[in-house]
Amino acid sequence: MEWLLAITGIVVGFGLKLLFDSLKAPKLAIQSVSAPFQMIEPLRVGTPRPSGGYNYLAYRVRVRNKRRRFFNVAAESCIAWLDLDSGQEPYQLSWVGELDSVTINVEDQREIDLCAINEVDRGIISPTERGYFHPFPRVIGYAGQTLNRKVRVTCRNGKRAVTNVSIQANSSMKLEIVLSAPEELRSKFSSMLRRWIIDK
């Protein structure tokens, strides 16, 4: 009988720890796309790959650490990724300031450098984790293509945030970037809504 009580105590304790960890974990949200801004590639002269001087129209994505009901904790070591259908593997992105990771305090927000379009050759680039031009722009597509997949942000002490993203150049050669909830979240919400309607 004592061994049964001991096992029950261990299981209950483990369950309470999981619940506590879930309640105190930060809640990240990928919220919106910034207005475009001008960016100029630095000139590289006398290198094996001379380049630079191009104008880009660049875009950022805002990420917020939302306030929770019981516990409020900073999101530590946040890392941003871009998963594209056309990419062989996820691209790690940089945060503003050419940072590979950041800590986001409660009710605070930080921005990811998402992508930019070259105003000359219409190439669409994304940064590495060290920024757009370290070492060189990473081309992920061109005007005329629609780039689809996901932006995700992970943190050391909480769940990841994920959103669908669609990137496409319009007729004025600005990028139209649309963020939307992943299909699984939309399906879950629709199912909950249907049950609520039926219960009513």
C-alpha positions as CSV (number, residue, x, y, z in Angstrom):
1,M,0.0,0.0,0.0
2,E,2.8,2.4,0.8
3,W,4.4,1.9,-2.6
4,L,1.1,2.7,-4.2
5,L,0.9,6.0,-2.3
6,A,4.5,6.8,-3.1
7,I,3.8,6.2,-6.9
8,T,0.7,8.3,-6.7
9,G,2.6,11.1,-5.0
10,I,5.3,11.1,-7.7
11,V,2.7,11.1,-10.5
12,V,0.7,14.0,-8.8
13,G,3.9,15.9,-8.1
14,F,5.0,15.5,-11.8
15,G,1.6,16.6,-13.0
16,L,1.6,19.7,-10.8
17,K,5.1,20.6,-12.0
18,L,4.0,20.4,-15.6
19,L,1.0,22.6,-14.8
20,F,3.1,25.1,-13.0
21,D,5.6,25.2,-15.9
22,S,2.8,25.7,-18.4
23,L,1.3,28.5,-16.3
24,K,4.5,30.4,-15.9
25,A,5.8,30.0,-19.4
26,P,5.9,33.2,-21.6
27,K,3.3,33.6,-24.3
28,L,4.8,34.8,-27.6
29,A,2.7,36.2,-30.4
30,I,3.8,37.1,-34.0
31,Q,1.7,40.1,-34.5
32,S,2.2,42.3,-37.6
33,V,4.4,43.4,-40.5
34,S,6.1,46.8,-40.3
35,A,5.8,49.5,-43.0
36,P,8.7,49.1,-45.6
37,F,11.8,51.2,-45.2
38,Q,14.8,51.9,-47.4
39,M,18.0,50.0,-46.9
40,I,21.3,50.3,-48.8
41,E,23.7,47.4,-49.2
42,P,27.3,48.4,-48.2
43,L,29.8,48.6,-51.0
44,R,32.4,45.8,-51.2
45,V,35.5,46.7,-53.2
46,G,38.6,44.6,-53.7
47,T,37.0,41.4,-52.5
48,P,36.6,38.0,-54.3
49,R,32.9,39.0,-54.8
50,P,32.6,42.8,-55.3
51,S,29.1,44.0,-54.7
52,G,27.0,46.5,-52.9
53,G,25.4,49.8,-53.3
54,Y,21.9,48.5,-54.2
55,N,18.8,49.9,-52.7
56,Y,16.3,47.6,-51.0
57,L,12.9,47.9,-49.6
58,A,12.9,46.0,-46.3
59,Y,10.2,44.6,-44.0
60,R,10.1,43.5,-40.4
61,V,7.8,41.4,-38.2
62,R,6.8,42.3,-34.7
63,V,6.8,39.7,-31.9
64,R,5.2,40.4,-28.5
65,N,5.5,38.6,-25.2
66,K,1.9,38.9,-24.0
67,R,0.9,39.3,-20.4
68,R,-0.5,36.2,-18.7
69,R,-3.1,35.9,-16.0
70,F,-1.1,34.5,-13.2
71,F,2.6,34.6,-14.0
72,N,4.6,37.0,-16.1
73,V,8.0,35.8,-17.3
74,A,10.5,37.2,-19.9
75,A,10.9,35.0,-23.0
76,E,14.6,34.0,-23.0
77,S,16.8,33.3,-26.0
78,C,14.2,33.9,-28.7
79,I,15.3,32.7,-32.1
80,A,13.4,33.4,-35.4
81,W,13.1,31.1,-38.3
82,L,11.7,31.3,-41.8
83,D,10.4,28.0,-43.3
84,L,9.8,28.3,-47.1
85,D,8.3,25.7,-49.4
86,S,11.1,26.4,-51.9
87,G,13.8,26.1,-49.2
88,Q,15.7,22.9,-48.4
89,E,15.9,23.8,-44.8
90,P,14.7,26.5,-42.4
91,Y,16.5,29.9,-42.5
92,Q,17.5,31.4,-39.2
93,L,16.7,35.2,-39.3
94,S,18.1,38.1,-37.4
95,W,16.5,40.4,-35.0
96,V,16.8,44.2,-35.4
97,G,20.4,45.1,-34.5
98,E,21.8,42.1,-36.3
99,L,21.2,39.9,-33.3
100,D,20.8,36.1,-33.5
101,S,18.7,35.9,-30.4
102,V,16.9,38.3,-27.9
103,T,15.1,38.3,-24.6
104,I,11.6,39.8,-24.7
105,N,10.2,41.2,-21.5
106,V,6.5,41.0,-20.6
107,E,4.3,43.3,-22.7
108,D,7.4,44.2,-24.7
109,Q,7.9,43.6,-28.4
110,R,10.9,43.1,-30.6
111,E,11.2,43.0,-34.4
112,I,12.6,40.4,-36.8
113,D,14.3,41.4,-40.0
114,L,12.1,39.3,-42.4
115,C,12.9,40.1,-46.0
116,A,13.7,42.8,-48.5
117,I,13.4,43.4,-52.3
118,N,16.2,44.7,-54.5
119,E,14.9,47.7,-56.4
120,V,17.2,46.8,-59.4
121,D,17.1,43.1,-60.1
122,R,13.8,42.5,-58.1
123,G,15.5,39.8,-56.0
124,I,13.9,39.0,-52.7
125,I,16.4,38.4,-49.9
126,S,16.3,37.4,-46.2
127,P,19.0,38.0,-43.6
128,T,21.1,35.4,-42.0
129,E,21.2,35.3,-38.2
130,R,23.9,38.0,-38.4
131,G,22.0,40.4,-40.6
132,Y,21.3,41.0,-44.3
133,F,24.9,41.5,-45.5
134,H,26.9,39.2,-43.3
135,P,28.5,37.8,-45.3
136,F,26.2,38.4,-48.4
137,P,22.4,38.8,-49.1
138,R,20.6,35.4,-49.1
139,V,18.3,35.3,-52.1
140,I,15.1,33.4,-51.4
141,G,13.1,34.4,-54.6
142,Y,12.3,37.0,-57.2
143,A,9.4,39.2,-58.2
144,G,6.7,37.1,-59.9
145,Q,7.1,34.3,-57.3
146,T,4.8,33.7,-54.3
147,L,6.8,32.5,-51.3
148,N,4.7,30.5,-48.8
149,R,5.3,28.8,-45.6
150,K,5.8,29.7,-41.9
151,V,7.6,32.2,-39.6
152,R,8.3,30.7,-36.2
153,V,9.9,32.0,-33.0
154,T,11.3,29.7,-30.4
155,C,12.4,30.5,-26.8
156,R,14.3,28.6,-24.2
157,N,11.6,28.7,-21.5
158,G,8.3,28.5,-23.4
159,K,6.4,27.3,-26.4
160,R,7.1,28.5,-29.9
161,A,5.0,30.9,-31.8
162,V,4.1,30.0,-35.4
163,T,2.3,31.9,-38.2
164,N,1.8,31.3,-41.9
165,V,3.4,33.8,-44.2
166,S,2.9,34.7,-47.9
167,I,5.4,37.0,-49.6
168,Q,4.7,38.4,-53.1
169,A,5.8,41.5,-55.0
170,N,3.0,43.7,-56.4
171,S,2.9,45.8,-59.5
172,S,4.7,48.7,-57.8
173,M,7.5,46.3,-56.8
174,K,6.6,46.5,-53.1
175,L,6.2,43.3,-51.2
176,E,2.8,42.1,-50.0
177,I,3.3,40.1,-46.9
178,V,0.4,38.3,-45.3
179,L,0.5,36.7,-41.9
180,S,-2.2,34.2,-40.9
181,A,-2.9,31.6,-38.3
182,P,-1.6,28.0,-39.1
183,E,-4.3,25.6,-40.4
184,E,-4.2,23.5,-37.3
185,L,-5.1,26.5,-35.1
186,R,-7.9,27.6,-37.4
187,S,-9.3,24.0,-37.4
188,K,-9.2,23.9,-33.6
189,F,-10.9,27.3,-33.3
190,S,-13.6,26.3,-35.9
191,S,-14.2,23.0,-33.9
192,M,-14.6,24.9,-30.6
193,L,-17.0,27.4,-32.3
194,R,-19.1,24.6,-33.7
195,R,-19.4,22.9,-30.3
196,W,-20.3,26.2,-28.7
197,I,-23.1,26.8,-31.3
198,I,-24.4,23.2,-30.9
199,D,-24.4,23.6,-27.1
200,K,-26.4,26.8,-27.4
